[in-house]
Amino acid sequence: MPATIPSPTAGVLHLGPLPIRGYALCILLGIVVAVWLTDRRMRDRGGEPGQVMDVAAYAVVAGIIGGRLYHVITTPDPYWGEGGHPLDAFKIWEGGLGIWGAVALGALGAWVGCRRVGVRFLDFADAAAPGVAIAQGIGRWGNWFNNELYGGRTDLPWGLTIHQWDNGAGRAVRDASGDPVVLGTFHPTFLYEFLWVMLLAGVLLLVDRRFSLARGQLFGLYIAGYPIGRIIIEKMRTDEAELILGQRLNVWTSILVFLIGVAVFVHTGRRAASDHASDPDVPVDPDRSDDPERLDDSGDEDEADEPARADTPEVLAPEQRKGRESDAGTSTM
């Protein structure tokens, strides 16, 4: 058993003239897993093949742009400070994607994609929430490849060995003897966040399976859940960050995002309850109760919705089931 967790001495592998960076591979792998899981979950919700890929084309591009913008804005010194290089802001492969910007612009891109494809945004958001959390966790291993985002020094068995790093070269700085320069052993905050978001993804999948939530509530739980762990992990980090009232900017952002997530969860739940109260004849199905297009002008359900009702008799009120059984008996006489 190693006394500490080792870190790579090189974050890039050269295949001839082609550099393969560990950070980029982790981001791409996370995206692939998220799209695959979202596609499966959307099909379970009645989605059509190819819809998730079409929406993801908008969400992924917007998310990467948003993540980079947030990082550059909140960590400006390497780009705009003394000795900084503005063009380095475009070198995404060297690391630096802010999750808050990625989620914000990624959600906006998904909204645009949903409108173009004809998918309800909240349905897509609920389907995507666990996969996005898993993608975050996989992406965090990119920080391990780059020897970055660690906490304070520690002598715990799971301490992380960190090397002095050359971002441009994508490898550890070496001393006169050719050995990589070791800065010390630190808390692996990237690993803590990986474990947290994996736990969060598991909870979201369990809640979605065990409870009947209104459309959009699972997405709200993801938004509110992630900052809880992030605040604790953020306060452990020792990398440079903008401070506001003595706290790291990401701590304040986490608090704001947590409140937004709670608001989304409460609002979507109240909206579904209000829609059902205004039309009690509509079955109490949180995945469908706020769909204004499912009723025709006479107030009856569209014929296209009949198979869905037949497949889910448990969502019908007792008097509705009794009436339907009566009608069926009359028609066969």
Salt bridges, closest charged atoms under 4 A:
ASP39 OD2 - ARG43 NE 3.09
ASP88 OD2 - HIS85 ND1 3.83
ASP88 OD1 - LYS91 NZ 2.95
ASP123 OD1 - ARG215 NE 2.66
GLU193 OE1 - ARG140 NE 3.17
GLU193 OE2 - ARG230 NH1 3.91
ASP208 OD2 - ARG41 NH2 2.88
ASP208 OD2 - ARG45 NH2 3.09
GLU234 OE1 - ARG230 NE 2.86
GLU234 OE1 - ARG237 NH1 3.52
GLU234 OE2 - ARG248 NE 2.72
ASP239 OD2 - ARG237 NH2 2.93
ASP239 OD1 - ARG248 NH2 3.29
ASP290 OD1 - ARG215 NH1 1.95
ASP291 OD1 - ARG120 NH2 2.44
GLU301 OE2 - ARG294 NH2 2.62
GLU301 OE1 - ARG309 NH1 2.73
ASP305 OD1 - ARG288 NH2 3.26
GLU306 OE1 - ARG324 NH2 3.71
